[in-house]
Amino acid sequence: MIKKFFIIVFFLVPIFAQGSYLNKSFPKIEGISLSGNDVTFPDIVVGKPTVLAVAFRQKAQQCINSWVVDELLVKYGVNKSINYYEIPMLGGQYKMARNWIDGGMRGGVPKFLHDYTVTYYGPLRSYFKSLDISNKGDCYMYVLDSQGIVVDRFNGYSTEENLKKMYSLIDSLNE
């Protein structure tokens, strides 16, 4: 009997835990943009639908680019009809190297995105849980409504189907 209970819990808990970030306010994240501005999420994005690209590894940048560079920014512009921010999330152990790391990012990120690339340095565990991060190598694209509530999330490289779904969602939030 106990064995059956643990088997049921083992398989059902992950199912119910998926999407635990949906219909909730995006968690508070404080960081500094590559242009040197203090930024607090979700406060800064209230007022317009928002796409937040969150990554925990440098290699996830290619994943983000598959959503953003030739797609999202071309369709919606940079913070015109929607807000767009990238949030590289780094553990607190990297805080001492912040100037060096951010300097490297400034060299690799187009200047027009420096205001919208906000690095976070600090504890990550609570964000793994609240944002339901299962693969730290993936990129995560969170779509927020104008109040900072998470309405959907996409992760991994973009596909034509997921881009259409994201655009449809963004367009519905802009109506």
C-alpha positions as MATLAB code, in Angstrom:
seq = 'MIKKFFIIVFFLVPIFAQGSYLNKSFPKIEGISLSGNDVTFPDIVVGKPTVLAVAFRQKAQQCINSWVVDELLVKYGVNKSINYYEIPMLGGQYKMARNWIDGGMRGGVPKFLHDYTVTYYGPLRSYFKSLDISNKGDCYMYVLDSQGIVVDRFNGYSTEENLKKMYSLIDSLNE';
ca = [
       0.000    0.000    0.000;
       2.724    2.467    0.952;
       4.691    1.513   -2.147;
       1.685    2.321   -4.352;
       1.271    5.674   -2.598;
       4.889    6.651   -3.283;
       4.596    5.560   -6.914;
       1.456    7.678   -7.371;
       3.031   10.685   -5.651;
       6.248   10.284   -7.648;
       4.375   10.437  -10.972;
       1.577   12.890  -10.122;
       3.434   15.596   -8.220;
       5.510   16.639  -11.271;
       2.318   16.808  -13.356;
       0.602   19.115  -10.876;
       3.763   21.151  -10.302;
       4.135   21.975  -14.000;
       2.873   25.425  -14.755;
       2.921   26.500  -11.102;
       4.200   29.884  -12.339;
       1.134   30.490  -14.532;
      -1.390   33.160  -13.534;
       0.975   34.446  -10.848;
       3.031   37.598  -10.683;
       6.491   37.153  -12.124;
       8.859   36.810   -9.139;
      10.794   39.854   -7.997;
      14.223   40.018   -9.595;
      16.563   42.954   -9.058;
      19.457   43.524  -11.405;
      21.484   46.069  -13.289;
      21.123   46.634  -17.022;
      24.188   46.584  -19.252;
      23.763   50.377  -19.512;
      24.062   50.649  -15.703;
      20.421   51.174  -14.665;
      18.930   49.477  -11.599;
      15.950   47.394  -12.708;
      13.313   45.524  -10.697;
      11.013   42.958  -12.269;
       8.086   42.823  -12.593;
       7.714   46.504  -11.567;
       9.429   47.887  -14.669;
       7.154   46.029  -17.100;
       3.746   46.922  -15.670;
       1.610   48.701  -18.263;
       2.374   46.677  -21.412;
       2.467   43.009  -22.334;
       5.989   41.710  -21.841;
       8.313   38.965  -22.998;
      11.113   38.115  -20.592;
      13.926   35.881  -21.823;
      15.523   34.134  -18.845;
      18.724   32.110  -19.083;
      21.091   30.467  -16.612;
      23.916   29.491  -18.972;
      25.808   31.450  -21.623;
      25.058   28.785  -24.238;
      21.343   29.629  -23.893;
      21.979   32.892  -25.783;
      21.684   31.081  -29.126;
      18.364   29.712  -27.924;
      17.165   33.236  -27.031;
      18.344   34.533  -30.398;
      16.178   31.934  -32.156;
      13.140   33.622  -30.586;
      14.210   37.228  -30.620;
      16.774   38.453  -33.144;
      15.083   37.547  -36.423;
      11.594   37.156  -35.017;
      10.200   39.001  -31.993;
      12.171   42.244  -32.335;
      11.423   42.445  -36.062;
       7.685   41.998  -35.484;
       7.227   44.173  -32.379;
      10.290   46.440  -32.228;
      12.323   47.156  -29.129;
       9.940   48.046  -26.306;
       7.316   49.676  -28.510;
       4.033   47.732  -28.401;
       5.450   45.245  -25.892;
       8.227   45.230  -23.316;
      11.141   42.916  -23.974;
      13.990   42.132  -21.569;
      16.693   39.490  -21.329;
      17.645   38.385  -17.831;
      20.887   36.430  -17.575;
      20.741   34.768  -14.129;
      24.110   34.112  -12.483;
      24.826   32.611   -9.098;
      26.145   34.808   -6.304;
      29.628   33.297   -6.643;
      30.023   35.355   -9.851;
      29.251   38.693   -8.184;
      32.948   39.490   -7.664;
      33.473   39.181  -11.436;
      30.391   41.252  -12.331;
      32.305   44.082  -14.049;
      34.304   41.643  -16.148;
      31.255   39.478  -17.043;
      28.986   42.444  -17.814;
      31.786   44.030  -19.842;
      31.999   40.883  -21.932;
      28.221   40.922  -22.386;
      28.298   44.581  -23.444;
      30.754   43.597  -26.159;
      28.500   40.804  -27.428;
      25.033   42.343  -27.011;
      23.985   44.996  -29.545;
      24.082   48.467  -27.960;
      20.365   49.049  -28.571;
      19.633   46.131  -26.198;
      21.881   47.284  -23.319;
      18.932   48.962  -21.519;
      16.941   45.731  -21.889;
      19.571   43.201  -20.812;
      19.510   42.996  -17.032;
      21.931   40.721  -15.208;
      21.036   39.177  -11.885;
      23.732   37.922   -9.501;
      22.580   36.026   -6.431;
      20.876   32.900   -5.113;
      19.147   30.919   -7.843;
      17.385   28.046   -6.070;
      14.155   29.927   -5.348;
      13.932   31.008   -9.008;
      14.421   27.428  -10.218;
      11.382   26.537   -8.142;
       9.121   29.552   -8.732;
       9.791   29.619  -12.483;
       9.703   25.816  -12.837;
      13.191   25.597  -14.352;
      13.994   22.023  -15.275;
      16.936   22.454  -17.649;
      19.421   25.204  -16.798;
      20.838   25.014  -20.330;
      17.540   26.040  -21.965;
      16.236   29.521  -22.501;
      12.846   30.366  -21.020;
      10.535   32.903  -22.651;
       7.891   34.194  -20.223;
       4.906   36.123  -21.582;
       3.401   38.513  -19.029;
       0.224   40.544  -19.218;
       0.217   44.295  -18.578;
       0.055   43.673  -14.812;
       3.165   41.460  -14.711;
       1.211   38.184  -14.443;
       2.725   35.181  -16.253;
       0.267   33.975  -18.889;
       2.532   31.480  -20.662;
       6.059   30.203  -20.991;
       8.024   28.722  -23.855;
      11.389   27.045  -23.490;
      14.030   25.650  -25.755;
      14.708   26.766  -29.306;
      11.846   28.428  -31.143;
       9.714   26.535  -33.603;
       7.351   27.984  -36.178;
       4.402   26.611  -34.190;
       5.569   28.126  -30.882;
       6.365   31.477  -32.501;
       2.830   31.616  -33.938;
       1.391   30.699  -30.536;
       3.479   33.381  -28.797;
       2.551   36.056  -31.362;
      -1.115   35.201  -31.100;
      -0.938   35.467  -27.320;
       0.945   38.789  -27.444;
      -1.521   40.187  -29.993;
      -4.472   39.168  -27.787;
      -2.850   40.908  -24.810;
      -2.380   44.067  -26.895;
      -6.088   44.330  -27.816;
];
